[in-house]
Amino acid sequence: MALPSSPDAPQPLRVIVGAVKDWVERLGPVWVEGQLIEVKRRSGAVTQYLTLRDKLAEVSVTLSTSAAVLDAAGPLAEGTMVAAWVKPTIWTKSGSLTFECRELRPTGEGRLLAAIEQRKRMLQAEGLFDPALKRRLPLLPRRIGLITGAGSAAERDVVENIARRWPAAVLDVRHTLVQGTQAVEEIVHALRALAATPGVDVIIIARGGGSLEDLLPFSDETLVRAVHACTTPVVSAIGHETDTPILDLVADLRASTPTDAAKRVVPDAREEASRLSEARTRIRTAVLTRLANETRRLAELRTRPVLRDPSATLEIHLERVSTARSRLTRAIEQRLREEANFISQSASRVRAMSPRATLQRGYAILVDASGDTVSSVADTSAGAAIAARVADGRLHVTVHSIETQEGP
């Protein structure tokens, strides 16, 4: 019922806001469905805010809620479809329309995404996605295992691209269901069989794109744990680049598409041949360059005098040896002359001091019969026989008389 009003008798603003608030709140809490396009979590704040948009129409509203409601709803990603239990109300102070969210539940794909996200966090906490566990793919596998749907586009893409890139590659293809309730069991069985096959160095699990429900087997916990336990490197090639099942996280390598998986598993023979040719050219150039450098160095060495005439160095040393020998001979001769002169002078001095020299000057040495020298008249007596030694012999004489001389 409209409130009476006129320019002369307007209604107070508080009355109008209160009436609007009463009309809005008569609706009561209601479940609404929409797409979650924004989640504004504020750390430490009591009230949190969400933005919800209608799936078909350009209609969006902001919901206020609590952290407890958000936590109870589980992991929520933007784009998730949710069912929200909201109560519309009017904020009296500003007159704005607000929606209070009292419960939140993912619906449809949103519910599936929430379950996958929860499973992903659990497996991540166990360490199944640790990068340290990832194994490197072999450079050129002996045999390639392929798990895919029979006659699927994914199988065709992998087989054709591997054959084009490396024609000698050997594939071991195992066909399984790739969607539905039986898919996980068949894929796990094929995975274990390939891992036990001798010569299989890498395993590709491939499937084309599809809806979230179609790709659910590749986020199944059983398959994820089987891939984690597999001793052979596993490549995940599921759907398109935007599809990210849990298998991508646990596999040793995630390929964006089946075609990309083929490119990652085997090298391109033409590219490798081209690289080999380039490498050979670089090696040949390097060897020729090295030979040219060494030839130039040898030519430079040949221009040096010592290599043109190696005996020139010997002649220089021979001349030095000859000079040294001449100097040594002269030094020896000089030393011999000096020593001869010294000996001659010494001999002259010795001869000058010798009693024989004295005898040659006319002196004689007197000795008695016992051979003692007579140097004084007291050493003999008259009539004694003595000998007089002269320069050229000895005289035997008898003392006739003795005369004593005093003074010089």
C-alpha angles and dihedrals in degrees: 000000000000117000115239114249141153138173088265095044109031121175117250113256092238090058093052093046090047092050092049090048090052093049093048096046091052085076091067126193114334136180112242130182123219146136118270106231101165138019117194109194114185115197112236094003121126095214122057127188134223132185115218125191131193113250094230111018131057092254124126134164137185117241126202117212143150131265089245091060091049093048092048090054091059125221110353122194125191111266094035117139110232140178111225126193101216136175116206118217142162120246101227098206094056102018090232124148114241135179120216113206112212099172135014129196130175113235134198109342089000090063090049092048091050091051091048091048092050091049091047092054092049093052092044090054088055090056098246092135096049108141089218089069094058113111124213117245117244115260092235114007118214092217130008120213117212125192113189145122118292112262092358126152088240091059091048093049094050096044096044095046094047091048091049095046099040113010093187093060117122118218129197105198121196116189117213140156110276099195137030134050095300095049097086094053093049094045093049091048092050091046093054092045093053092045088056094047112102114241097022103129100172137017126211121202106197136179134156125242125291146144124304090260091051092054096046095103089064091059093048114127093226093056092044092053091046091055090047090054094045113112093204119079111260127208118202114211104167124157124315129332092271093054112095114178118175089256088073090061098049098040119097089238132017116212117196092220138001088259090054089051091058090051092050097048102049131027123240108261092209093050091047091049090050091049090048091051091049090048091051090049091050091047092049091048091048092049093047091047090050091049091049091050093048091046090052091049091051090050090051090049092051090057092061115101094234091059095042091055112010090181090064090078091049091051090054091051091043089055090050091049091048091050091048091049091051091049091047092050092049091047092051093048091048090049092049091051091050092049092047091052090048092050091047092051091046091050090050091052091047092048091048090055094044119109088230090065089052091051090051089059090061102271125129134206117223121211129177127229092278091053096252117141116255106218099152137040085241090065093068142026137219113285093023117137112233135168125232114209112208132175097277104026149328132291122207109211138166122229108240097178142353125227121190116214122200121205127002 
